[in-house]
Amino acid sequence: MSSEIRVGDAAGSPRNTARVGPTTGGAPGFTRRRRFAIRVLAVVGLLAFGLSVMVVLTEVVNPVANEGALEPAGSPEARLGADRPGETVHVVGAVAALLVGGSGLVALAVRPQRLGSANHTIAAMLATIVAIGIMGDPDNHGGQAGPFDPVFLILTVPGLIAALATGPWITWRARNLTRRRFVGLAAAGAPFVWYGVDQALMQRNTWPPLADPHHQAHWYMMSVLAFTIVFVAATAAVSAPGWRLAALTSGLAAVAVGAVSLLAPDAASALTLPWALLAIGWGVAALALIRDDSRRSVRSA
């Protein structure tokens, strides 16, 4: 069922009636002002979400410390970080996280009415919040000052508001869960969740920065990526325009992390051989499901 909304043009001519619903992927009430607001929020959200990636890339180019700065009382995790200085996996992971989380925001900026892109973005922002919660509050020395640092929410709030403004709850019904295999795929991604928890705890136990001279906020970025892959892939199960982008970016990110772990097995955050192969297999499965769904759609047309 579709809904009628009234949309005016820029020239001030009489308002025209446009039909927006599940066919086009929009929620009722999509005025030009609302579209503009969503676009602005999506762009701001993309810039905010990309801050973490820029921190990782900047620190790789200009490390802020060296082994000599490692605090004598550094945690075991910090010393593990010092023993594995390679940043290859962190760089690829940061770019992959931007691909998965940022692509939904880019899609919203281009087409604000796409409910699938809204679901995609909400999943990515919630995944980031989960990682932030596990990481804790790093504003201290020698341990965690608290369970959560609200300042980090700046990375997620604009994007989350942009996605919610689209009205994605229209698709949150059992009958719209038309690609249930993606639910199974997300469930099969449970090892990513375990990895995400592990990486966030690494970050939690290596603050303040000088406790780990190489990686700084890089463990956190890998945690964001791990949770985002699973959360975003799950949204592909919901029938809404934009779901393919969610599945595609999740699959590519998993393949990228698995492949770089094989190429740089000694780098920090690298997956071991079995887990790297499983990550690649999971990503390939996601891409295969997209292809299979496309074929089914063609046959049923």
N, C-alpha and C positions, 0 to 999 in steps of 0.2 A: 504494500500500500504506500502510495506517495502522498505528499502534502503540498498544498499550494502556498507559495509565499509571494509577496509583492516586492519587486525590486525596481527602484528608480534609476534613470540614467543620468550621466553627468551633465547633460544639456538642460535638465530640468523639465523634460517632456513628461507627459502623463505616465504614471507608473504602469509597468507591464507585469503580467502574471507569469511567474515561472514555476515549473514543477521541480521540486527537489525532494528526493527521498532515497530509498535504498538503491534505485537505479543509478543515480549520479553520486551517491555517497554522502549527501548533505543532510543536515538537520534542519527542521523548520525554522524560519526566522532569519535566514542568512541575508541580511542587508549588506550594503556596501560598507557601511561603517563597521559592522561586525567583522567582515572579511579583512578590512584594513587593520583593525585592532589585533586580530589573530596573526596576521603577517608580521606586524611590528614585534609582538611578543615572541613569535617564533625566531625571528632574527636575533633578538636580544638573548633568547634562550640558547641559541646556537653559540653565540659569543661566550656566554657564561659557561656552558658545558665544555667548550673548547679550552677554557683556562687550564684545566688539569693537564690536558695534552701538551699545551705550550710549556707548562712547568717541566714536564718530563723531557721534552725535546731541548729546552734551554739548558737544563742541568746536564744533559748528555754532552752538549757542545762545550759548556763551561762548568765543570764540576766545582762544587762549592767547598769541597774538602778532600783530604787524602787519608791514607791509612794512619798517618801520624796524628790525625785529629781524633781517632777513635778513643772514646773515653775509657779509662781503665775499668770502670764498673759497668761497661756496656753489657746489654743482655746477650744471651746465647744467640738470639735471632740477629742482633746487630753484628755479632762476630761472624755469623754465617754469611751475612750480606757483604762483609769486608772480604771474605774469602772467595766470593763469586762476583767479581766486579763487572763482568760482561753485561752490556746494556742492550744487546741486540733484541732479545725477546721483549724487553720493556718498550723499546721504540716501536716495534711492530704491534705490540699490544695496545699502545696508546693510539696509534693510527687506526687500528681495528675498532677500538672503542668509539673513536670519533665517527668512523664509518657507520657503525650500527646505531649509536645514539643520535648522531647529527643528521643522518639521512631522513629520519622521521620528521625532524624539525624543518629541514629543507623542503620536504614534500608538503608540509603544512604551509610554509611560506608561499609556495607556488600555487597550491590548490587548497585553501583553508577548509573546504567543505569535505575533504576526504576523511571519513571516519576511521578507515583502516590506518591511516597515518597518525591519527589522534591516539588510537590504541597502541600503536608502535611507540609513540613518544611517551605516553604515560608509563608503559612498561619500562622503558629505558630510564626515565627519571626515578621511578620507584626502585629500580635496581641500584641506582646510584645512592639513594637514601639508605638502602639496606647496608651497602658497603660503608657509608659514612657512620652509621650506627655501630657497626662492629669495630671500626677503626678507633672510635672514641674521640676524646678531646686531647689533642697533642700539645696544648699550651702549658707546658710544664717541663720539669727536669727530673729525670730519674724514675718516671712512672706516669700513669695517666691521671690527669687532673679531674676528669669526670667522664661519664658515659657517652656524652654527645656534645659536639660543638655546633651550635645552630648557625654559625657563620658559613659553614660549608653548604647550607641550604641555598645560598645564593646561586650555586651551580645548577640547581634544579627547579627553583620556583618559577622563573619566567616561562620555561618550556612546559612545565606542568599546567600552568594557567592557560597557556595558548592551546594546549590539547584539550583541556576540559571545556574551554569556551566553544569548542566545535560541537559539543553534545554527544560524545561517543557512547553514552549509556543507551542510545537507541539500538545499538547492536548487541548489547549485553543481555541476550536472551538465549535460552537453551536451543531454540529452533534456528538460531543463526550460527550455531556451532557446527558448520557443515564440513569442515576438514578436520575431523577428530584425530587423524593420524598425526597431526602436528602437536596435539596434546600428548600423544604417546612419545613423540620425538622429544618434547620438552622434558617429559618424565625420564627419558633415557639420558638426558643431560644432567642428571643428578651429580655425576662426578664434577661437573663444572661448578656446581654450588659448593661442594666440599672444597674445591680449589679456591673459590672466591673467599670462603671463610678463612682458609689458611693464609691467603695473601693479605687479607685485612688484619688478621692477628699479627702477621709479620710487621705490618706498618705500625700497629698499636704498640708493639714491643721494641721498636727501633727509634722512637722519638725520644728525646729531641733530635733534630737532624744530625748533629755531630756524632750521635751514637752509631750512625751508619754512614760512612763517608761517601758511599757511592750512590745509593738509590733514592734517598730522600722520600718523596711522595710516590715513588714508582710502584711499590707494592700495592698501594691503594688503587692505582690505575688499573692494575691487573685484576684486582678484585671487582672493580666496576665492570670491566670487560666480561668476566666470567658470569656474573649475575645477569648482565644485560643480554648476553647470548641466549640464555635460557628463557628469560622473561619475554623478550621480544619474539623469539621463535614461537612461543605459546600463542601470541596474538594472531598468528597466521591461521589459526583454527577458526577464527571468527569471520563470518561472511561480511566483508566490507571492502570497498575499493582501497587499494594500497597494501593489502596483505602480502602480496608477492615481494614487495620491497623489504618487509620485515623478515621474511623467510630467507630471501637472497642474501641480505647483509649478515644475518646470523650465521648462515652456512659458510659464507666466505671468511668471516672472522675466525670461525672454528678451524677451518682449513689452514688459514694463515698462521695461527698460533701453533698448531700441530707441526706444520712444515718448518717454521723457524726454530722450533725446539729440536727438530732432527738436525738442522744445519748448525745450530749453536747449542749443543747439549750441555756445555759447561757454564752457560750464561745464567744469571740470576733469573728465577721464575720459570726456567725451562722445564717442560714436562719430560718425564722419563720416557724411554722408548715405547713401552706398551701404551701409555696414556697419550702420547703424541699420535700414535697410529689410530687410537680410538677417537681422538678429537678430529682427525682428518676424516675418518669414516663417518662420524656424526655429521660433519659439514657436508660431505658428499651426499649423505642421505637426505639432508634438507634440500639440496639442489635437485636431487632426483624426484622428490615429492612435488616440487614446483613443476617440473617437466611433465610428470604423470598427470597432475591436475589439469595442466594446459591441454594435454592430449584428450583427456576425458571431456573437457569443455568443447573441444572441436568436434568430437564424435557426437555429443548430445545436441549440438547446434542444428 
